[in-house]
Every structure is written in structure tokens, then in C-alpha cells.
Amino acid sequence: MNILYDDVANAVKWISSFGGLEQGGTTRLLYTPEWLAAQNALKDRMTQIGMESDFDEIGNLYGRFKGSKYPDEVIMSGSHVDTVVNGGKLDGQLGIIAALLAMQYLHQHYGQPLRTLELISMAEEEGSRFPYVFWGSKNVFAIADHRDVNEIEDSDGIKFVDAMKACGFNFKTQPARNDIKTFLEIHIEQGGVLEKEQKSIGVVTSIVGQRRYNIRLIGEANHAGTTPMGYRKDAVYAFSQICYQSINKAIKVGDPLVLTFGHVEPKPNVVNVVPGEVLFTMDCRHTNKAELVAFTEEIEADMIRIAHQLNLEIEINRWMDEDPIPMDTKLIHLLEEICVQEGLSYRVMHSGAGHDSQIFAPRVPTAMLFVPSIKGISHNIAEDTKTEDLVEGIKALTYALYKLAYQE
């Protein structure tokens, strides 16, 4: 299978130009001019290679080669077209251009598929402009709640609904898609495992479950010079104990559990006052739901105990509770077989980040492929992958789409 190095490199450069930054990388936020230009350019490219192409009401873009024998059985691939602020050139958009190149290759070399090959460029996944995620994939299955976006706005005060309508889109009225037989997504790993192990492809078995928290410790602000140590209600001291103890427990549990205290805000945050309050976040992830629940419940109990021992109050708000999402077992085996048969360097792994596939997987058979991230960097203008690895990943995707769409 001859997936050309130059074609892949040029496609990455082309899609990255929409919202491209002078210092490198891309910023392309939902319902901005850059976002709309990218979607329209992709639509034109789809038409040029012979695909039927259209938008749905909210701005998801579809391109398809209709099946000759089973046109109502859709083999779909793609990803999201939006980026984070000062993002890279591959996150999300790799899945789109990979599917575009793979489907173009298959149509050129094998003609019309038996089942419909469909590319999707999803409107949004990141939540970078508005406080809402998976808007694109949730609308594919009619599970987006319009009430959640009616009043939200971006940092400039522009309402979600106004931005959507300015781009020519509106709320979705069509029913959920029920013709998708398979969904495949290829994505950069956004971690360093594949690069360290010198593998070109990751076959994803599951997407981790996540629990995220906003936590508030309430002590008493007081003079740093006149308040003896034994009289203090120091919220930073309490936080430091929580952080130290929790991370040590996470280290002992080991992979695939991860625990992060990502944002810490002491108050009043000045040099000569005992901090009377700390706001902080906690993010915990695991591929096994029972183990995720058990660990976080233990940590919650620890935090309450530490706060009470130090005569502080504590407020714990678990605002995200997402279950782990397994990929389809048959598709995992198919991808492994392809890698073995074609001599592609791979390993089986889980995804520690969220992806559109977690919306698809509970509803249709779904699988993911990863390619390495150089130094494990993502959501950063330095995000990159060797073109040789991109080619290998697109080969694997192309073989999979051939078996699914062209064979009985």
C-alpha cells in the first residue's frame, strides 16, 4: 500500500494553515472564521475527490463514497476540526486528513466500496472557546442538550448561539444516526509511551474514566508574625498534607491510575498572612471503574480526615464522573491482525485522554489507533509526529477501512 510521504506532509501543512500561528501551531476555535474556513476547504477537497459532501445543522461536515451493495451500512472515520488555543498541528485534524487520504486511496485503487465510506469532520470536541465539550459527536447521536449551551458565552462575551448562527448553523433537529456500522479514529498519542518504546502504532483498548474535583479548604487568615504555629488554621499546610499523601498513594497503586492536583489558589496569597483558604482541583483517571471509584473515595475520606484534624472546613465538589469506555473487541483484534500481517510496529495500550470515540463507543462498534507524539507533547505549538509514523498510522487505517468497507 503506497501512502506517499509527501502527500501526508502536504496535507498536514494544508489543514494547519487554517488558524495557523506565526510561531507555529494552530488556534482554530469553534464557530470562528478560521474554523469555518477549514470546514469549507475540507468540503471543497471532498468534492474534488468525488465524495458527496454536506453539513448537518450544527456544522459537522460529512463526505461519503456511497456503498454499492450495502449503502445503509456506514464505515465512518474522522475526528474533530477544532483546536485548543495555541495548539499543535495534529490533535483532532490528523484524524480528518488521515481518513481523507485513506478513503481517497481506496476509491482510486478499488473503486466503489460495498459499504458506504464516510468521513466526518466534527465541529467541536475541545471545549476551548465555550464551556462545553463533544458538541460535534454528541449531536451525531442527538444527545446534546441544547439547554446547556443556550446561555453560555466565550471570554469575549459572545454567546454560543450567536456564534453558531453567524456561521450559518442552528440547533440540530434530525434524529440520531442509526446507520453507522463502525467508527474508527486515528489520533496522536499525546503521551510518550510509543516514542519511548519505538513503536509506530498504538491499538487502543479503552479510554480512561475520569473524576474531576473542585475542592475548598477553609481555615483562618491571620498575621504571619503574631500567630503561633499551634494556633494556626493554615489552609496551605492542610493542602500540602493532602497532596503529599494522595500522590504517594497513587504512586503505590501504579499504572494505569494517574492523579493530578493541577490548579492551586491560596488566599489571600500574600507573604505576611497565614493562608486562610485554598481552592484546588483534583483529576483522577483509571481504565477500571471500580478501582477508580474505590481510590477516589479513599482520597475523599483522607481529605476530610486531614481537614478535621487541623480544625479546618472542607468542601468537595466532584463535577465530572465519566466511566471508562472500552473499544470494540472485534475491531481491536482486526487492527492487531493488520499490524502483524503488514509488519507494522505496534503495541496495545489505553488512552489516558478523552476523545470523540468515547461518545461513539457506547453506541456503535468503535476503535482507535494512536501514532507517537514527539517528546509526548500535545496541546502545544511544539506538538509533532514524525511523518514516517504518520504514514504508518494511515496505512493501518487504510487497511482497516478496506477490510470493513470492501470485503463481505
N, C-alpha and C positions, 0 to 999 in steps of 0.2 A: 504494500500500500504506500503510495508515493505522496505523502503530505509534505509539501515543499516548505523548506525553512524560510525562504523569502516571503512566501505568501502569509505565513504566520506572523513574521516580524512586521510586515507591512500592515496587516490587519490590526495588530496591537497599536501601532503608531497612529493609524487612521481613527480608530474609535476613541483613543485617548486625546485626540485633538479637540474634541467637543468638551469644553470646560478645562482644557489643558492650561497648566500654570507655567509661568516663565522659568521658575526654578525646578520644573519637573513635576510629575504627578498630575492629579486631576481633582477638580471640585465641580461636581455636577449634581445638584440637589433637585429633589422632586419639584416639578412644575415651574422650573426656571427656564429662561430662554435657552441655556446650554442643554438642559435636559430635553427640551422639545426639539432642538436641532439634531441631537443624537438620535432620537426616535424617528424623526422624519428621514434622516440619512440612512438609517437601518432599513426603513420601509422601502426606500428607493433601491437599496442594494438587493433586498429580497426580490423586488420586482424584476431587476436586471437579470437575475439568475433563473427566472422563470417561476418563482413562487407566487401563489395567491397570497395577498397580504392585506391586513386590516387591523384597526384598533378596536378594542372594546370601549365601553363608555368611560372608564376611568383612566385610560391611557396605556393599558397593557397592549403590546404590539405582538401580532401573530403573523408568521409566514409558513406556508404549507405546500408540500408536494402531495397531492391527493392520491390515496391508495387505489389501485386498480381492482382489487378483489375484495378488500375489507376497508372501504373508505371511512367507516364509522369507528374503526379501531385506531386510535391516535397514539403514535410513539412520539413523545414530546421531549425536547431538551431545551435548555436555556438557563437564564438566571436574571438578576436584577441589573438595571441600567443606571441606577443612582449610585452616588459615591458618598463617602464621608467628606467633611471639609479637609482640604489639603491631603486628600487620599492618594492612593497609588494608581497604577495603570492597568491593574489586572483584577482586583476584587470585584466580583459581580460580572463585569463586562467580559472577562475571559470565557465564562460560560456561554455568553451570547455569540462571540466570534468563533469559538470552538464549534458550537453547533452549526453555525452558518457555514464554516469551511467543511465540516464533515458532511452535512447534507448536500452541499454543492458538489462535493467529490462523488458521493454516492449516486446522485442524479446523473452526473456526467458520464459515469462509468457503467452504471447498471440500469439507468432509465427509471421508469415509473415504479415506485415501491408497491408491494402488495397491500401494506397498511399505510395509512397516512403518516408522513413525516412532518412534524410541526415544531417550529422554532418559536419560543416565547422570549420576548424582552420585557421583563416585568417592570412595572412603573416604579416600584419602591420596595426596599427591604430595610434600609439602614436606620431610619428614624432620625436622620441628621438635620433636616430642616424643621420638621414638625414632630411633636412628641407622640409618635405613632409608628409602629413597625409592621412589616409584612403586609402593607396595604395592597401591593400587587397580587401576591399569591392568595391572600385571604379573599380577594374579590373573584378570583378564578372559581372558588368554591362557594361564593355567596355567603361567607361567614363574617365579613367585615360589618361591624355595627356602625352605621352612619352617624349615630348619635355621639360616638366617640370622637368624631372629627368636626362636628358642626361648629364648635366654638373655639377650637384650638388655633393658635397662630404661631408664626415664626418669631425670631428675635427682633425683627423689624416691625412687628405688629401686623403683618399681612396674614389674613385668615386663610386657613387651608382651603375652604370652599371657594373663596375668591381667586386664589392662585390656580386651582383646578379649572374653574370656569374660564379664566383668562387664557388658558392653553387650549380651550375648546372642548373640555371634557366635563362630565357631570356624574352623579351617582349611578351606579350600576343597577339596572332593572332586570337583566337577563338572569335566568336560573343558573344554578351551579352546573359546571361542566360534568357530564357523566359519560363522555366518550373517550377519556384518556385511559389508555390501557397500561402505559408505562411512562414514568418520568425519570430522566437521567440528568444529573447536574455535575459539571466539572468545575472545580474551584481550586484556587491556590490554598495550600495547607494553612497558611497564616501561623505557622509554627516552624520549629527547626528539626523535627524528627526525620523527615525524608532526606533532607540535606545531610544531616549527620550520618545517616545510615547509607547514604549514596544510592538511594532508590529514586526512580523517576516517577513512580505512580503509587498512590495510596488508594486502596479499596476500602471504602468507609463502611463500617458495620453498624454504627449508631451515632446519633447526635446526643451530646450530654444533656441531662436535665440540669436546670439552674434554679437556685433560690437566691434572691437578692433582697437586701435589707437596708432600711434607713434606721439608725439607732441613735438615741439621745440619752446621754448621761447627764444628770443634773446634780451638781454639788453646791458649792457656795463660793463665790468670788470674794477674795479678801486680800488684805495688804500682804505683800510678799515679805516684808521685813518684820512685821509685828505679829504675825500669826505663827505660833509654834507648830512644829511638824505634827505633833499629836492632836492638835485641834483642827486640822485642816480637813476639808471635804474637796479634795483635789480630783477633778474630773479627768485630767490628763493621766494622773497616776493610775486611776482605775482603768482607763483605756489601755494604758501600756501593759497592765497585767492581762487584760482580756486578749489583746493582740498576741502577746508572747505565748500565753498558754494555748490559745486556739491554733496558732500556726504550728507549734510544736506537736500538737495532737494530729494535725493534718499531715505533717511530715511522717509521723509514725504510721498512719494509715497507708500512705503512699498512693501511687498511681492506681486508677485514674482520677482519684479525688484531688481537687485543687481548691484552695481557699485564698481569698484576696480581700484585704482592707484597703480599698482604693482611694477613698476621699476622707480626709480628717479635717475637721474645722473646730479648733478650740476657741472658746470665748472667755474673756474679752480679747485674748490673743495679743497681750502686751507684756513687756518684760518684767514689770514690777507688781503684777497681780496674780494671785493663785487662781488658776482657771476654774471657773465655777460651772462650766458646761462644755461638753464635747459632742458634736454631731459627727457621725461617721457611717460609712457604708460597709457592707459585707457581701461578698459574692462567693457562693459555693457551688461547685459543679461535680457531677458524677454520672457515670453511664448506667448505674443501677439505682432505681428509685428508692428501694427500701434502705439501702446504705446511705443515700443522700439524706433521706428523712431522719434516719437514726443519728447521723453525725450532727446535722444542724440542730436537732432537738437537744442533743447533749451540749452543744455550744451555747444555745439559748439559755439552758439551765445554768451553765457556768457563769454566763454574764450576769444573770440575776443574782446568783450567789455572791459574786465578787462585789457587785454594786451594794448589796445589803451589808456585807462585811465592812465596807468602807463608809457606810451610812450615807449612801447616795441613792437617788431615784434613777430608774431606767425605763425608757420607752422603746419597745421593739416593734418595728413595722416591717413585716415581710410582704413586700409589694410585688414580688414576682415569685411564682411557684410553677415552673414548667417541668413536665415529666421528660425523662429520656425518650428518644424516638429511635426505634430500631429501623434499619433499612431492610428491604425485602430479601429474604434468604436465597431465593432462586436467582435473583439478579446479582447478589454478591458472588454466588458460585459461578454465574456466567462470566462476570468480569474477571474473576480469578482464572478461569479456564482460558479466556482470551489472552491474558498476560502470560500464562505458561506456554500456550501454543505459539504465540508470536514472539516469544523470547523477550518480553518487556520486563524490566526490573521493577518489582513492586513489593509492597508489604500490606498486610491487613491492619487497619487502625480505626480508632474512633475519631470523631470530630469534637474538639473542645469548644468550638464556636457555633453559634446558631446560623442556620441557612434556610432559604426558601424550601428546601427539601423536607424540613420538619413540618411544614404545613401540608405538603403533598403526601408524605408517607402514611399518615393515618387514613388516607382516602383512596390512594392508588398505589400500586407497586412502584417503589422508588429506590434509586441507588445513587451513590455519589462516587466520583473519582477526585483525588487530590493530585496536584503536582507540587514540587518543592517550592518553598519560599526562601530566597537567599537570606541567610542570617536569621531566618524566622520572622522577618519584618513585614508588617502589614498595617493598613490604615495610616500610611506614612508615605511621603513622596519618594522615599528610598525603596519602596516595595518593588520587588523584581523577581523574575524567574528566568533561568537560562532558556533561551529559545529552543535548544535541543530537548529540554524537558517538556516544554510546551508541545512540541511536535509529538513526543512520545505519548503524552496525555491525549492529544487529539486523535492519534492513531487508535488508542484503546477505545475512545468514544465512538469513532467511526466503525470499527469492527462490531461493537455492541449494537449500534443502530442498524447495521446491515443485518445482523442475525435476527433482530427483533422486527424489522420492517420488511425485509426482503425474503425471509425464509418462512415456510409453512410452519 
